[in-house]
Amino acid sequence: MGQQPQKTGIDIKLFLPHRAPMLMVDAILEISPSRVLCSFRITDDNIFVKDGRFQEAGLMENMAQTCSSIVGQTLYDDNYNPKSDRRVIGFISGVKQMTVFELPEIGDEIWTESTLTSQFDGEDYAICTMAVEAKRADRLLSRAEINLFLKHS
């Protein structure tokens, strides 16, 4: 079964309601219906930086925002125009087996990759399970399985 081609260079703000200081993804590098790769540079003014390091809560938020962009893309057409005026509210409904191996430092760029492993679509909601990893260069920073609940309003 063939996979749809990946889109690249998409503004993350199209797919997420988050804005500074809670936006923990800078750019979508690659995205398809089942996989996304995002980047994020750690800055000294980030609310999740403590003692020069991006904390576990920041990694979790980065990973969750990366995951939710997979579902967020379904609300837009191929030209990134909204398909309707519906808004999405999303929540982390569960985190399974999150492991943090290392905390990135100020100035580091992390790449976070998520793969959709299952999705259930209701009439006005979706429940998704995603595998996600955050890396700095070739070093694995964190790995988790995240469940998201997304409600269309």
C-alpha positions as CSV (number, residue, x, y, z in Angstrom):
1,M,0.0,0.0,0.0
2,G,1.5,3.3,-1.0
3,Q,1.9,6.3,1.3
4,Q,0.9,9.8,0.3
5,P,3.8,12.1,-0.6
6,Q,5.2,14.1,2.3
7,K,4.7,17.9,2.3
8,T,7.6,20.1,3.6
9,G,8.2,23.6,4.8
10,I,4.8,24.2,6.5
11,D,4.1,26.9,9.1
12,I,3.2,25.1,12.3
13,K,0.9,27.9,13.4
14,L,-1.5,26.7,10.7
15,F,-2.1,23.4,12.6
16,L,-1.8,24.4,16.2
17,P,-3.6,27.0,18.3
18,H,-0.5,27.6,20.5
19,R,1.4,30.9,20.4
20,A,4.4,32.2,22.4
21,P,5.3,31.5,25.1
22,M,3.6,28.1,24.8
23,L,4.5,27.3,21.2
24,M,7.2,24.6,21.5
25,V,7.7,23.8,17.7
26,D,9.3,26.2,15.2
27,A,8.7,24.4,11.9
28,I,7.2,21.3,10.3
29,L,10.0,19.8,8.2
30,E,8.1,16.9,6.8
31,I,4.5,15.8,7.2
32,S,2.3,13.0,5.8
33,P,-1.0,11.5,7.0
34,S,0.8,9.2,9.4
35,R,4.2,10.9,10.2
36,V,5.6,14.3,11.1
37,L,9.0,15.7,11.7
38,C,9.3,19.1,13.4
39,S,12.2,21.3,14.6
40,F,12.6,23.5,17.7
41,R,15.5,25.6,18.9
42,I,15.9,26.1,22.6
43,T,16.2,29.8,23.6
44,D,17.3,31.3,26.9
45,D,13.9,32.9,27.4
46,N,11.9,29.7,27.0
47,I,9.5,29.2,29.9
48,F,10.7,25.6,30.3
49,V,14.4,26.4,30.6
50,K,16.0,26.0,34.0
51,D,19.7,26.1,34.8
52,G,20.5,26.3,31.1
53,R,18.5,23.2,30.1
54,F,15.1,22.5,28.5
55,Q,13.2,20.6,31.2
56,E,11.1,17.4,30.9
57,A,7.8,19.4,30.8
58,G,9.1,21.3,27.8
59,L,10.1,18.1,26.0
60,M,6.6,16.7,26.7
61,E,4.9,19.8,25.4
62,N,7.2,19.7,22.3
63,M,6.4,16.1,21.7
64,A,2.6,16.6,22.1
65,Q,2.5,19.6,19.8
66,T,4.4,17.6,17.2
67,C,1.9,14.7,17.5
68,S,-1.1,17.0,17.3
69,S,0.0,18.5,14.0
70,I,-0.7,15.2,12.3
71,V,-4.3,15.5,13.1
72,G,-4.4,19.3,12.6
73,Q,-3.5,18.9,9.0
74,T,-6.8,17.2,8.2
75,L,-8.6,20.5,8.8
76,Y,-6.9,22.1,5.8
77,D,-7.0,21.6,2.1
78,D,-3.9,21.1,-0.1
79,N,-3.4,24.9,-0.2
80,Y,-3.6,25.2,3.6
81,N,-6.9,26.9,3.6
82,P,-9.3,25.9,6.4
83,K,-11.9,23.4,5.2
84,S,-14.4,24.9,7.6
85,D,-14.7,27.4,10.5
86,R,-14.5,24.5,13.0
87,R,-11.9,24.8,15.8
88,V,-10.1,21.9,17.5
89,I,-9.4,21.7,21.2
90,G,-6.9,19.0,22.1
91,F,-5.7,17.4,25.3
92,I,-3.1,14.8,26.2
93,S,-5.3,12.0,27.5
94,G,-2.4,9.7,28.4
95,V,1.4,9.3,28.2
96,K,2.8,5.8,28.1
97,Q,6.4,4.8,28.8
98,M,7.9,8.3,28.5
99,T,11.6,8.1,29.0
100,V,13.9,11.1,29.1
101,F,17.5,10.2,28.3
102,E,19.1,13.7,28.3
103,L,17.9,17.3,28.5
104,P,18.9,19.7,25.7
105,E,20.7,22.9,26.4
106,I,20.1,26.5,25.4
107,G,21.0,26.9,21.7
108,D,20.3,23.2,20.8
109,E,18.0,22.4,18.0
110,I,15.8,19.4,18.6
111,W,14.1,17.4,15.9
112,T,10.9,15.6,17.0
113,E,9.4,12.8,14.9
114,S,6.0,11.3,15.5
115,T,4.2,8.4,13.9
116,L,0.5,7.8,14.1
117,T,-0.1,4.3,15.4
118,S,-3.9,4.3,15.7
119,Q,-6.8,6.7,15.4
120,F,-10.5,6.5,16.2
121,D,-12.7,9.2,14.6
122,G,-16.1,10.0,16.2
123,E,-18.6,12.4,14.8
124,D,-17.0,15.5,16.5
125,Y,-13.8,14.0,18.1
126,A,-10.7,11.9,17.5
127,I,-8.7,9.7,19.8
128,C,-5.1,9.1,18.6
129,T,-2.1,7.1,19.8
130,M,1.3,8.2,18.5
131,A,4.9,7.0,19.0
132,V,7.2,10.0,19.3
133,E,11.0,10.6,19.7
134,A,12.9,13.9,20.3
135,K,16.6,14.0,19.2
136,R,19.5,16.4,19.2
137,A,21.7,15.6,16.2
138,D,21.9,11.8,16.5
139,R,21.4,11.6,20.3
140,L,18.0,10.4,21.5
141,L,16.6,12.8,24.1
142,S,13.2,11.4,24.9
143,R,10.8,8.7,23.7
144,A,7.1,8.2,24.5
145,E,3.8,6.9,23.4
146,I,1.1,9.7,23.6
147,N,-2.6,9.5,23.5
148,L,-4.4,12.6,22.3
149,F,-8.1,13.5,22.5
150,L,-9.2,16.1,20.0
151,K,-12.6,17.7,19.9
152,H,-14.0,19.7,17.0
153,S,-16.1,22.6,18.0
